[in-house]
């Protein structure tokens, strides 16, 4: 969250977290240094975009795709997590339309379009199958990919996920209408945008498009979640913008919530991180080993 004179309305801070903005490690005013566009950074022409992505880790093996939250990017959301995950696997981190190093296009922001762009990028890179980790809006994109591209998506890690916007604490999305770009000036996600965006003056346009995105978030029926082919690791903070009841229902739809000693462990898992807000989820030290263990487990275990 942001404190002090930069933003005086506490409610706006909550709305920023709804948009998937990661301000860094959990806690007030925690800074995140912008990630430089160094060797790992590349561009691909995808659906009218020059889409930015980074490749880390060894080339061999099934890759892990990282999908950031709204208004954010690779550095703010995955700066802490990425090095730990790339130690023994190839990691492909993507920046979506209008975010970070990827310039905007003349079309609205939609979860479905981001999923299609990411799928097209992976096809262009020759990736036949991948694990996908998405945070916040990135979790919605990852879920969309799991539902529409079952052959491509091997396992899903959904951090701060919802399958229906009713899973969010009441009033947060409605309040986004009052979010103005200047309220986010001086935050880590604004600083990252200024340092990385091809057109830094487009930040206000990104904020407006994000508000429209949140108003058009996909809602998936329970039957769609039950049909997911990929095993899923659900991760959220115990003080997240997603309600815990929604997360446990999500887990139940994935075959969880059973007596594992009798019925056996389900393929999907649920992790609730203690003392963790929305902005802290991807910065918790417990996350990397939990993700690695889930991804490394044989299918069906």
FIBAVEX-893285 format. One record per residue (C-alpha): y, x, z; residue in three letters. Coordinates in nm, 3 decimals. Layout:
# FIBAVEX-893285
R        Y        X        Z  rest
R        Y        X        Z   ala
...
# end
This chain:
# FIBAVEX-893285
R        Y        X        Z  rest
R    0.000    0.000    0.000   unk
R    0.366    0.096   -0.027   unk
R    0.603    0.113    0.265   unk
R    0.967    0.195    0.326   unk
R    1.264    0.121    0.101   unk
R    1.074    0.133   -0.228   unk
R    0.942   -0.220   -0.178   unk
R    1.069   -0.452    0.092   unk
R    0.840   -0.749    0.033   unk
R    0.499   -0.706    0.194   unk
R    0.363   -0.989   -0.017   unk
R    0.439   -0.797   -0.335   unk
R    0.221   -0.514   -0.213   unk
R   -0.075   -0.747   -0.180   unk
R   -0.006   -0.874   -0.530   unk
R   -0.006   -0.520   -0.663   unk
R   -0.351   -0.466   -0.517   unk
R   -0.471   -0.785   -0.685   unk
R   -0.371   -0.627   -1.013   unk
R   -0.607   -0.343   -0.938   unk
R   -0.343   -0.082   -0.859   unk
R   -0.492    0.201   -0.658   unk
R   -0.224    0.372   -0.452   unk
R   -0.461    0.644   -0.339   unk
R   -0.665    0.699   -0.027   unk
R   -0.669    0.403    0.209   unk
R   -0.357    0.377    0.424   unk
R    0.020    0.342    0.388   unk
R    0.197    0.571    0.151   unk
R   -0.105    0.783    0.060   unk
R   -0.006    0.987   -0.250   unk
R   -0.216    1.047   -0.558   unk
R   -0.130    1.332   -0.791   unk
R   -0.130    1.236   -1.159   unk
R   -0.433    1.376   -1.340   unk
R   -0.327    1.614   -1.618   unk
R   -0.449    1.550   -1.971   unk
R   -0.646    1.872   -1.994   unk
R   -0.964    1.977   -2.173   unk
R   -1.164    1.662   -2.094   unk
R   -0.901    1.438   -2.261   unk
R   -0.971    1.303   -2.610   unk
R   -0.862    1.015   -2.834   unk
R   -1.058    0.778   -3.056   unk
R   -0.932    0.517   -3.302   unk
R   -1.071    0.190   -3.169   unk
R   -0.963   -0.161   -3.267   unk
R   -0.607   -0.063   -3.355   unk
R   -0.576    0.162   -3.048   unk
R   -0.567    0.536   -3.006   unk
R   -0.789    0.503   -2.702   unk
R   -0.784    0.783   -2.447   unk
R   -1.100    0.895   -2.273   unk
R   -1.226    1.196   -2.081   unk
R   -1.572    1.352   -2.078   unk
R   -1.687    1.540   -1.769   unk
R   -2.014    1.694   -1.658   unk
R   -2.323    1.804   -1.850   unk
R   -2.383    1.660   -2.194   unk
R   -2.748    1.571   -2.137   unk
R   -2.874    1.245   -1.995   unk
R   -2.753    0.887   -1.975   unk
R   -2.373    0.879   -1.933   unk
R   -2.177    0.695   -1.666   unk
R   -1.869    0.511   -1.790   unk
R   -1.571    0.468   -1.552   unk
R   -1.334    0.172   -1.598   unk
R   -1.007    0.165   -1.399   unk
R   -0.810   -0.126   -1.257   unk
R   -0.498   -0.295   -1.395   unk
R   -0.171   -0.098   -1.400   unk
R   -0.368    0.214   -1.314   unk
R   -0.569    0.485   -1.487   unk
R   -0.830    0.757   -1.448   unk
R   -0.631    0.975   -1.209   unk
R   -0.519    0.717   -0.953   unk
R   -0.850    0.529   -0.939   unk
R   -1.109    0.803   -0.987   unk
R   -0.941    1.131   -0.896   unk
R   -1.147    1.157   -0.577   unk
R   -1.471    1.009   -0.712   unk
R   -1.505    1.166   -1.055   unk
R   -1.578    1.528   -0.953   unk
R   -1.862    1.420   -0.724   unk
R   -2.018    1.198   -0.991   unk
R   -1.985    1.454   -1.272   unk
R   -2.179    1.722   -1.085   unk
R   -2.511    1.627   -1.242   unk
R   -2.435    1.364   -1.505   unk
R   -2.209    1.309   -1.802   unk
R   -1.912    1.090   -1.710   unk
R   -1.696    0.914   -1.969   unk
R   -1.374    0.783   -1.816   unk
R   -1.172    0.542   -2.029   unk
R   -0.808    0.429   -2.027   unk
R   -0.758    0.079   -2.162   unk
R   -0.486   -0.066   -2.384   unk
R   -0.136   -0.005   -2.243   unk
R   -0.271    0.199   -1.950   unk
R   -0.223    0.568   -1.888   unk
R   -0.252    0.776   -2.204   unk
R   -0.347    0.478   -2.425   unk
R   -0.045    0.314   -2.588   unk
R   -0.002   -0.063   -2.601   unk
R   -0.083   -0.277   -2.904   unk
R    0.057   -0.604   -3.036   unk
R   -0.190   -0.827   -2.855   unk
R   -0.228   -0.959   -2.501   unk
R   -0.438   -0.788   -2.236   unk
R   -0.772   -0.961   -2.190   unk
R   -1.088   -0.861   -2.005   unk
R   -1.295   -0.964   -2.305   unk
R   -1.093   -0.742   -2.540   unk
R   -1.115   -0.445   -2.304   unk
R   -1.492   -0.489   -2.294   unk
R   -1.504   -0.501   -2.673   unk
R   -1.284   -0.190   -2.702   unk
R   -1.500    0.002   -2.456   unk
R   -1.817   -0.103   -2.636   unk
R   -1.671    0.007   -2.970   unk
R   -1.572    0.343   -2.820   unk
R   -1.922    0.405   -2.687   unk
R   -2.073    0.311   -3.023   unk
R   -1.836    0.554   -3.193   unk
R   -1.947    0.825   -2.949   unk
R   -2.311    0.755   -3.030   unk
R   -2.394    0.622   -2.682   unk
R   -2.694    0.393   -2.708   unk
R   -2.720    0.318   -2.336   unk
R   -2.495    0.387   -2.037   unk
R   -2.442    0.308   -1.674   unk
R   -2.100    0.149   -1.613   unk
R   -1.882    0.165   -1.302   unk
R   -1.576   -0.058   -1.294   unk
R   -1.314   -0.100   -1.024   unk
R   -1.111   -0.421   -0.977   unk
R   -1.016   -0.540   -1.327   unk
R   -1.244   -0.263   -1.450   unk
R   -1.525   -0.436   -1.261   unk
R   -1.450   -0.753   -1.458   unk
R   -1.467   -0.551   -1.781   unk
R   -1.795   -0.390   -1.674   unk
R   -1.940   -0.730   -1.583   unk
R   -1.836   -0.868   -1.921   unk
R   -2.015   -0.577   -2.089   unk
R   -2.326   -0.637   -1.882   unk
R   -2.332   -1.002   -1.988   unk
R   -2.261   -0.946   -2.357   unk
R   -2.421   -0.604   -2.418   unk
R   -2.748   -0.600   -2.221   unk
R   -2.902   -0.332   -2.444   unk
R   -2.605   -0.101   -2.390   unk
R   -2.564   -0.143   -2.014   unk
R   -2.845    0.011   -1.807   unk
R   -2.699   -0.026   -1.454   unk
R   -2.371   -0.167   -1.323   unk
R   -2.159   -0.054   -1.030   unk
R   -1.893   -0.319   -0.959   unk
R   -1.627   -0.213   -0.708   unk
R   -1.413   -0.496   -0.566   unk
R   -1.576   -0.746   -0.804   unk
R   -1.549   -1.120   -0.862   unk
R   -1.741   -1.338   -1.103   unk
R   -1.490   -1.621   -1.043   unk
R   -1.126   -1.592   -0.938   unk
R   -1.192   -1.834   -0.654   unk
R   -1.351   -1.536   -0.483   unk
R   -1.010   -1.384   -0.419   unk
R   -0.812   -1.457   -0.104   unk
R   -0.600   -1.768   -0.172   unk
R   -0.250   -1.739   -0.313   unk
R   -0.262   -1.382   -0.442   unk
R   -0.286   -1.451   -0.815   unk
R   -0.030   -1.733   -0.796   unk
R    0.213   -1.501   -0.624   unk
R    0.195   -1.245   -0.904   unk
R    0.457   -1.442   -1.094   unk
R    0.720   -1.285   -0.871   unk
R    0.613   -0.925   -0.933   unk
R    0.886   -0.724   -1.107   unk
R    0.843   -0.372   -1.256   unk
R    1.107   -0.218   -1.031   unk
R    0.906   -0.324   -0.726   unk
R    0.646   -0.069   -0.832   unk
R    0.885    0.216   -0.906   unk
R    0.804    0.525   -0.704   unk
R    0.441    0.427   -0.650   unk
R    0.157    0.651   -0.761   unk
R    0.056    0.421   -1.045   unk
R    0.414    0.413   -1.178   unk
R    0.439    0.793   -1.151   unk
R    0.105    0.833   -1.329   unk
R    0.227    0.606   -1.609   unk
R    0.549    0.802   -1.649   unk
R    0.355    1.127   -1.665   unk
R    0.085    1.011   -1.907   unk
R    0.199    0.717   -2.123   unk
R    0.296    0.785   -2.485   unk
R    0.589    0.545   -2.433   unk
R    0.693    0.564   -2.066   unk
R    0.958    0.294   -2.114   unk
R    0.680    0.040   -2.173   unk
R    0.595    0.013   -1.802   unk
R    0.782   -0.316   -1.766   unk
R    0.589   -0.456   -2.063   unk
R    0.263   -0.350   -1.897   unk
R    0.357   -0.534   -1.576   unk
R    0.437   -0.853   -1.768   unk
R    0.118   -0.833   -1.973   unk
R   -0.080   -0.775   -1.656   unk
R    0.057   -1.095   -1.501   unk
R   -0.061   -1.281   -1.811   unk
R   -0.399   -1.108   -1.785   unk
R   -0.448   -1.223   -1.426   unk
R   -0.366   -1.581   -1.531   unk
R   -0.640   -1.562   -1.795   unk
R   -0.915   -1.394   -1.595   unk
R   -1.268   -1.494   -1.700   unk
R   -1.468   -1.721   -1.470   unk
R   -1.844   -1.689   -1.510   unk
R   -2.085   -1.964   -1.402   unk
R   -2.352   -1.883   -1.148   unk
R   -2.615   -1.914   -1.420   unk
R   -2.456   -1.625   -1.612   unk
R   -2.473   -1.397   -1.308   unk
R   -2.836   -1.494   -1.250   unk
R   -2.910   -1.396   -1.612   unk
R   -2.779   -1.040   -1.581   unk
R   -3.042   -0.795   -1.699   unk
R   -2.892   -0.483   -1.543   unk
R   -2.938   -0.396   -1.174   unk
R   -2.602   -0.413   -0.996   unk
R   -2.447   -0.229   -0.703   unk
R   -2.169   -0.442   -0.556   unk
R   -1.914   -0.248   -0.350   unk
R   -1.611   -0.379   -0.165   unk
R   -1.399   -0.305    0.137   unk
R   -1.435   -0.515    0.449   unk
R   -1.061   -0.593    0.413   unk
R   -1.055   -0.623    0.033   unk
R   -0.874   -0.880   -0.182   unk
R   -1.220   -1.021   -0.256   unk
R   -1.354   -1.250    0.015   unk
R   -1.674   -1.133    0.181   unk
R   -1.834   -1.476    0.138   unk
R   -1.786   -1.443   -0.238   unk
R   -1.948   -1.099   -0.238   unk
R   -2.252   -1.220   -0.047   unk
R   -2.288   -1.517   -0.284   unk
R   -2.255   -1.277   -0.579   unk
R   -2.536   -1.068   -0.425   unk
R   -2.751   -1.375   -0.373   unk
R   -2.715   -1.472   -0.741   unk
R   -2.839   -1.123   -0.830   unk
R   -3.156   -1.176   -0.626   unk
R   -3.026   -1.031   -0.301   unk
R   -2.999   -1.177    0.046   unk
R   -3.376   -1.180    0.098   unk
R   -3.601   -1.049    0.375   unk
R   -3.685   -0.719    0.211   unk
R   -3.969   -0.637    0.449   unk
R   -4.156   -0.940    0.320   unk
R   -4.018   -1.009   -0.026   unk
R   -3.947   -0.648   -0.120   unk
R   -3.609   -0.496   -0.198   unk
R   -3.416   -0.653   -0.485   unk
R   -3.304   -0.435   -0.777   unk
R   -2.940   -0.503   -0.693   unk
R   -2.757   -0.380   -0.384   unk
R   -2.452   -0.469   -0.174   unk
R   -2.233   -0.216    0.007   unk
R   -1.943   -0.320    0.233   unk
R   -1.724   -0.023    0.327   unk
R   -1.588   -0.041    0.682   unk
R   -1.218   -0.017    0.752   unk
R   -1.136   -0.030    0.382   unk
R   -0.876   -0.222    0.183   unk
R   -0.876   -0.287   -0.190   unk
R   -0.679    0.027   -0.267   unk
R   -0.911    0.242   -0.058   unk
R   -1.247    0.150   -0.213   unk
R   -1.274    0.424   -0.478   unk
R   -1.142    0.689   -0.238   unk
R   -1.398    0.648    0.040   unk
R   -1.630    0.949    0.084   unk
R   -1.929    0.715    0.129   unk
R   -1.893    0.580   -0.225   unk
R   -2.014    0.878   -0.432   unk
R   -2.351    0.920   -0.253   unk
R   -2.412    0.544   -0.263   unk
R   -2.342    0.533   -0.637   unk
R   -2.551    0.843   -0.706   unk
R   -2.848    0.710   -0.509   unk
R   -2.830    0.375   -0.689   unk
R   -2.806    0.529   -1.035   unk
R   -3.078    0.787   -0.970   unk
R   -3.330    0.534   -0.836   unk
R   -3.603    0.447   -1.088   unk
R   -3.565    0.110   -1.255   unk
R   -3.728   -0.160   -1.047   unk
R   -3.695    0.030   -0.719   unk
# end
